[in-house]
């Protein structure tokens, strides 16, 4: 079963139910509509997604719903339920004196492409949350980091192709890592009902950066992946996880806003650094050379050689040596 507790405006989730697939919600979606579109039991759908605070209300767009197995509702049962609803509607219209529509053999036609296909569809137009910027989680293909020397080199911490490998992990793999490391982030849901793993994947694809970079920085800055602090982080450490904009108002306050701001900074910094490297930067007050854009961006976040080495060590401990050091 699923246990949900709401703490400090955020939701902790423990889940053991198997699911078949995921669906990215669109504007106007409801639990009833999604259940009917995919032919699954509505109550089973609600049980598989306990982070939805009000299953009776319209769903927020850009949320990944877990779809339960279709076998939970037998076809003949679904048909009986549909016939019962039609009979009730017909009786209601007769009582109200409404004329019956002409009977015709019509195929169901809809402008909602989700009903026509579970995976291959276009997003509805309009403002959607960040996760809705891509649909890759439905059929994502992981791309391993490039082979590199794996040796620490101050001038070349991380390969550029590793920095931009946005397909190094999908949300399922990120969730597994957080769970295996005992991180509280594995149970944390953001205000729009997405898991941290889903949000990290969406950020990576939107900004074309490796999600592993974000994971390493979460560990380096706050120990949120694998440490004592990762078990029970306080609200302050989540709201200002990277310290971006702290003391300048509430605009950057929030775990999701901090991650988004950092991802944007990494993406823009990488684009700018590509035009400048090789270059000379100042580390610990000393002029040092850097060979590639990824290394330059990492040092721009914290211009200390020791923190560059720490980034290298955390990456190696979490993901191995591929991507680290110079290309082979």
C-alpha positions in Angstrom: 0.0 0.0 0.0 1.0 3.6 -0.2 1.6 5.9 2.7 1.4 9.7 2.2 2.3 12.3 4.8 2.2 16.1 4.2 5.0 18.0 6.0 5.9 21.6 5.6 3.9 22.0 2.4 5.8 19.1 0.7 4.6 15.6 0.4 6.6 12.5 1.4 5.7 9.4 -0.7 6.4 5.7 -0.2 5.2 3.5 -3.1 5.2 -0.3 -3.7 2.6 -0.7 -6.4 3.7 -1.8 -9.9 2.6 0.2 -12.9 2.5 -0.3 -16.6 3.3 3.1 -18.0 3.3 6.8 -17.4 1.2 9.6 -18.8 2.0 13.3 -19.0 -1.1 15.3 -18.0 -2.5 18.0 -20.3 -4.6 21.1 -19.5 -8.2 20.0 -18.6 -7.3 16.4 -17.7 -9.2 14.7 -14.9 -8.7 11.4 -13.2 -11.9 10.1 -14.7 -10.9 11.2 -18.2 -7.4 9.7 -18.0 -8.8 6.4 -16.6 -11.4 6.1 -19.4 -8.8 7.1 -22.1 -6.4 4.3 -21.1 -9.1 1.8 -20.1 -7.9 1.5 -16.5 -9.8 1.5 -13.2 -10.3 5.0 -11.8 -9.8 3.9 -8.2 -6.6 2.0 -9.2 -5.4 5.1 -11.0 -6.0 7.2 -7.9 -4.2 4.6 -5.7 -1.2 4.5 -8.0 -0.9 8.3 -7.8 -1.4 9.2 -4.1 0.5 12.5 -4.5 -2.6 14.0 -6.3 -4.1 15.9 -3.4 -7.7 16.1 -4.9 -8.5 13.4 -7.4 -11.9 15.1 -8.0 -10.4 18.3 -9.3 -8.8 19.1 -12.7 -5.2 17.8 -12.8 -2.3 20.3 -13.2 -0.6 20.0 -16.6 2.9 18.5 -16.8 2.5 15.9 -14.1 3.6 12.3 -14.8 0.7 9.9 -13.7 1.5 6.3 -13.1 -0.9 4.1 -15.1 -2.0 0.8 -13.3 -2.3 -2.4 -15.2 -5.4 -2.7 -17.4 -6.2 -6.2 -16.1 -7.6 -4.6 -13.0 -10.8 -3.9 -15.0 -12.3 -6.6 -17.1 -13.7 -5.6 -20.5 -17.2 -6.9 -19.8 -17.2 -5.0 -16.5 -16.2 -1.8 -18.3 -18.9 -2.3 -20.9 -21.5 -2.8 -18.2 -20.4 0.3 -16.4 -20.6 2.3 -19.7 -24.1 0.9 -20.5 -25.2 1.8 -16.9 -24.1 5.4 -17.4 -25.8 5.7 -20.7 -29.1 4.3 -19.3 -28.9 6.7 -16.4 -28.3 9.6 -18.8 -31.1 8.5 -21.1 -33.6 8.2 -18.2 -32.6 11.7 -17.0 -33.2 13.2 -20.4 -36.6 11.5 -20.7 -37.6 13.0 -17.4 -36.5 16.4 -18.5 -38.4 16.1 -21.8 -35.3 16.3 -24.0 -35.6 14.7 -27.4 -33.4 11.7 -28.1 -30.6 12.2 -30.6 -30.8 10.1 -33.8 -29.1 6.8 -33.6 -26.1 6.4 -35.9 -23.0 4.3 -36.2 -20.3 6.9 -35.5 -16.6 6.4 -34.7 -15.3 8.3 -31.7 -13.4 11.3 -33.0 -11.5 13.6 -30.6 -9.1 16.5 -30.9 -7.2 15.1 -27.9 -4.4 13.0 -29.5 -3.8 11.3 -26.2 -6.9 9.3 -26.5 -5.8 8.1 -30.0 -2.2 7.2 -28.9 -0.6 6.6 -25.5 2.8 7.8 -26.4 3.0 9.5 -29.8 1.2 12.8 -29.3 1.7 16.5 -29.4 1.4 18.8 -26.4 -1.6 21.1 -26.1 -0.8 24.6 -26.9 -0.3 27.1 -24.1 1.8 27.5 -21.0 2.8 24.2 -19.4 5.1 23.3 -16.6 8.7 22.5 -17.2 8.2 18.7 -17.4 5.8 19.2 -20.3 8.5 20.6 -22.5 9.4 17.0 -23.5 7.9 13.6 -23.7 11.1 11.6 -23.6 10.2 9.9 -20.3 7.7 7.7 -22.1 10.3 6.0 -24.3 13.6 7.4 -23.1 16.9 5.9 -24.3 19.9 6.3 -22.0 23.2 7.3 -23.5 26.3 6.4 -21.6 28.9 9.1 -20.8 31.9 9.1 -23.1 35.0 7.1 -22.4 37.7 9.3 -20.9 40.9 8.8 -18.9 39.0 8.9 -15.6 42.0 10.6 -14.0 41.8 13.9 -12.1 43.2 16.8 -14.0 42.7 20.3 -12.7 42.6 21.7 -16.2 40.1 19.2 -17.5 37.7 18.0 -14.8 34.8 16.8 -17.1 34.5 16.2 -20.8 32.2 18.6 -22.7 30.3 15.7 -24.2 29.6 14.4 -20.7 28.4 17.9 -19.6 25.8 17.9 -22.4 24.7 14.3 -22.1 21.1 15.0 -21.1 20.2 11.3 -21.6 22.7 9.9 -19.1 19.8 8.9 -16.7 16.0 9.0 -16.9 13.7 9.7 -14.0 13.4 6.0 -13.1 17.1 5.6 -12.8 17.4 8.9 -10.8 14.7 7.7 -8.5 16.4 4.4 -8.0 19.7 6.1 -7.1 18.0 8.4 -4.6 16.2 5.4 -3.0 19.4 3.2 -2.8 21.3 6.1 -1.2 18.6 6.6 1.4 18.1 10.2 0.3 14.9 12.0 1.5 14.7 13.4 -2.0 13.4 10.0 -3.1 10.2 10.8 -1.1 9.9 14.5 -1.8 7.2 15.8 -4.1 7.4 19.4 -5.5 4.4 21.8 -5.3 3.2 20.7 -8.7 3.1 17.1 -7.6 6.2 16.0 -9.6 8.9 13.9 -7.9 12.5 15.3 -7.7 13.6 12.6 -10.1 11.0 13.7 -12.7 12.0 17.3 -12.3 15.7 16.6 -12.6 15.1 14.8 -15.9 12.9 17.6 -17.2 15.5 20.2 -16.3 18.3 18.2 -18.0 16.4 17.9 -21.3 15.1 21.5 -21.2 18.6 23.0 -20.6 20.5 20.3 -22.4 22.8 19.4 -19.5 23.6 16.1 -17.8 21.3 15.5 -14.9 24.2 13.8 -13.1 25.8 17.3 -12.8 22.8 18.5 -10.8 22.9 15.4 -8.6 26.6 15.9 -7.9 26.0 19.6 -7.0 23.2 18.6 -4.7 25.6 16.4 -2.9 28.5 18.8 -2.9 26.5 21.8 -1.7 24.2 20.2 0.8 24.9 16.5 1.1 21.4 15.8 -0.1 22.2 12.6 -1.9 24.2 10.5 0.5 24.9 11.7 3.9 23.3 12.2 7.3 21.8 15.4 6.1 20.2 13.7 3.2 18.0 11.6 5.5 16.2 14.6 7.2 16.9 17.9 5.4 15.4 21.0 6.9 13.1 23.4 5.0 15.8 26.1 4.8 18.3 23.7 3.2 15.7 22.8 0.5 14.4 26.3 -0.1 17.9 27.8 -0.6 19.7 24.7 -1.6 22.3 26.5 -3.8 22.0 29.9 -2.1 21.0 31.6 -5.4 19.3 34.9 -4.8 19.2 34.5 -1.0 18.7 37.8 0.7 17.3 39.4 -2.4 13.7 38.5 -2.0 11.5 35.4 -2.4 11.8 35.1 -6.2 14.3 32.3 -6.0 13.0 30.7 -2.8 12.0 27.0 -3.3 13.8 23.8 -4.1 12.4 23.7 -7.6 13.3 27.4 -8.3 16.8 26.9 -7.0 17.3 23.9 -9.3 15.8 25.7 -12.3 18.0 28.8 -11.7 21.2 26.6 -11.4 20.3 24.7 -14.5 19.9 27.9 -16.5 23.2 29.2 -15.2 25.0 26.0 -16.2 23.5 26.0 -19.7 24.2 29.7 -20.4 27.6 29.4 -18.8 28.5 26.5 -21.0 27.4 28.2 -24.2 29.5 31.3 -23.3 32.6 29.2 -22.2 32.7 27.4 -25.5 33.8 30.6 -27.2 36.5 31.3 -24.6 38.4 28.1 -24.0 41.2 27.4 -23.6 41.4 30.2 -21.1 43.0 31.4 -17.9 40.8 31.8 -14.8 41.5 32.6 -11.1 41.4 29.8 -8.6 42.2 30.5 -5.0 43.6 33.8 -6.1 46.0 32.1 -8.6 45.8 32.3 -12.3 45.2 28.8 -13.7 44.5 27.5 -17.2 41.4 25.4 -18.2 41.1 23.4 -21.4 37.4 23.0 -22.0 34.0 24.6 -21.4 32.7 22.1 -18.9 35.6 22.6 -16.6 35.3 26.4 -16.8 31.7 26.3 -15.8 32.3 24.1 -12.8 34.9 26.4 -11.5 32.7 29.5 -12.2 30.2 28.1 -9.7 33.0 27.9 -7.0 36.5 29.2 -8.0 38.4 26.8 -5.7 40.5 23.9 -6.8 39.5 21.9 -3.8 35.8 22.1 -4.8 36.7 21.1 -8.3 38.4 18.0 -6.9 35.4 17.4 -4.7 33.1 17.5 -7.7 35.4 15.0 -9.4 35.3 12.7 -6.4 31.6 12.8 -5.9 31.0 12.1 -9.6 33.3 9.1 -9.5 31.7 7.7 -6.3 28.2 8.0 -7.8 28.6 7.3 -11.5 32.1 5.9 -12.1 34.9 7.4 -14.1 33.3 7.7 -17.6 33.1 11.4 -18.5 35.8 12.5 -16.1 39.2 13.7 -17.2 40.4 14.2 -20.8 38.8 12.3 -23.7 40.5 9.1 -24.7 
